[in-house]
Amino acid sequence: MCTYLSTESFRTQISKLTKKAKDGYSSINEDVCSVFSSLKHEDIVQLSTTIWEEETFKIKKIRIGNSHLKLSKRDGFRLFFLVRKDRKEVVFLFAYPKNGCHGQIDIPTKDRLNLLKEYINTAGSLVKHDIANSLAPI
C-alpha cells in the first residue's frame, strides 16, 4: 500500500480548480483517485512519462481524463508527481487541465524544477491523503 502526499502547490491548484463547479474541473480529486487506487507501487514507478530521475525517486507526468466534462486522457488533466523508489510513497506536485478557462499546454522547465525544489524544501510538511476518499487529508 502506498502513502500519498501532496505539496502546497498541488493543494492550491486543486482548490483553485474545484472552486467553481461550472468551470468543469470539480471531478479532479475523484479522477486522480481512480487512477491510483488500483495500482501497486511497482506499477506507479513504471507509469507514463518520466520527467526527471534520480537514484531514489522519479518525477512523472501522466494524463488523466476529466469525468465531469467527459473528456479523454488526451483532453483532461495533467498530473506531475514524484514517486519514491526506496519507499512506497507518491507525492502529488502539480495538476492542470488541458482545456477550459484554466487550461494550459504544459508548464515550463523552470517551473518543473521549482516543483522539485518545493518538494525538497518542504518534505517535512507534506500533507497525507486518503486515496480511497477523494484525496481527503488524513
C-alpha positions in Angstrom: 0.0 0.0 0.0 1.4 3.4 -1.0 1.3 6.6 1.1 0.0 9.6 -0.9 1.2 13.1 0.0 1.0 16.5 -1.6 2.8 19.8 -1.8 1.3 23.2 -1.2 1.4 23.9 -4.9 -0.7 20.9 -5.7 -3.3 21.7 -2.9 -3.5 25.3 -4.0 -4.1 24.3 -7.6 -6.7 21.7 -6.8 -8.5 24.3 -4.6 -8.5 26.8 -7.5 -9.8 24.2 -10.0 -12.6 22.9 -7.8 -13.8 26.3 -6.5 -16.4 26.8 -9.2 -18.3 23.7 -10.4 -19.3 25.4 -13.6 -15.7 25.5 -14.8 -15.9 21.7 -15.2 -12.9 20.7 -13.0 -14.8 19.5 -10.0 -14.0 15.9 -10.6 -10.3 16.2 -10.4 -10.0 14.6 -6.9 -12.0 11.6 -7.9 -10.3 11.3 -11.3 -6.8 11.3 -9.6 -8.0 8.7 -7.1 -9.5 6.5 -9.8 -6.0 6.3 -11.5 -4.0 5.5 -8.4 -6.5 3.4 -6.3 -5.9 0.2 -8.2 -2.2 0.5 -8.8 0.6 -1.1 -6.9 3.8 0.9 -6.2 5.7 -1.1 -8.8 3.1 -0.1 -11.4 3.2 3.6 -10.4 7.0 3.6 -10.8 6.5 2.4 -14.4 3.7 4.8 -15.3 3.9 7.1 -18.3 6.5 9.8 -18.9 9.4 10.2 -16.6 10.4 13.9 -16.4 13.3 13.5 -14.0 15.0 10.6 -12.4 17.4 10.2 -9.5 18.6 7.2 -7.6 15.7 7.3 -5.0 12.9 8.9 -7.0 11.3 9.7 -10.3 9.2 12.7 -11.3 6.5 11.6 -13.7 3.8 13.3 -15.7 0.5 11.4 -16.6 -2.7 12.2 -18.4 -5.9 11.8 -16.5 -9.4 12.0 -18.0 -11.9 14.6 -16.8 -15.0 12.6 -15.9 -17.1 15.8 -15.1 -16.7 17.1 -18.7 -16.4 13.5 -20.1 -13.0 14.3 -21.6 -10.5 11.7 -22.5 -7.0 11.5 -21.1 -5.8 13.5 -24.0 -8.1 16.4 -23.3 -8.4 16.1 -19.5 -5.8 16.8 -16.8 -2.0 16.5 -16.5 -0.6 15.5 -13.2 3.1 15.8 -12.1 4.0 13.6 -9.2 7.1 12.2 -7.5 7.3 8.5 -6.8 9.9 7.3 -4.3 11.7 4.2 -5.4 13.1 3.5 -1.9 9.8 3.6 -0.1 6.1 3.3 -1.1 5.4 6.9 -1.4 3.8 9.1 -4.0 3.9 12.9 -3.8 1.5 15.0 -5.9 3.3 18.0 -7.1 1.0 19.9 -9.6 -2.0 19.3 -11.8 -3.5 21.4 -14.6 -6.3 21.0 -17.2 -5.6 20.9 -20.9 -8.9 22.8 -21.7 -11.1 25.5 -20.3 -10.5 28.8 -18.5 -7.6 27.3 -16.6 -6.3 25.2 -19.4 -2.6 25.3 -20.4 -0.5 23.3 -22.9 2.4 22.5 -20.5 4.4 24.0 -17.7 7.9 25.5 -18.4 11.1 23.6 -17.4 11.9 26.2 -14.8 8.5 25.6 -13.1 9.1 21.9 -13.2 12.4 22.5 -11.4 10.6 24.7 -8.9 8.2 21.8 -8.1 11.2 19.6 -7.2 12.7 22.4 -5.1 9.4 22.8 -3.3 9.3 19.1 -2.5 12.9 19.1 -1.2 12.3 22.3 0.9 9.0 21.2 2.4 9.4 17.4 2.6 8.7 17.6 6.4 5.4 19.4 5.9 3.7 17.4 3.2 0.0 16.6 3.7 -1.0 12.9 3.6 -4.1 12.0 1.6 -6.7 9.2 1.6 -6.7 7.9 -2.0 -9.9 5.9 -1.3 -11.7 9.1 -0.1 -11.3 11.8 -2.8 -7.9 12.8 -1.6 -9.2 13.8 1.8 -6.4 14.9 4.1 -5.5 12.4 6.8 
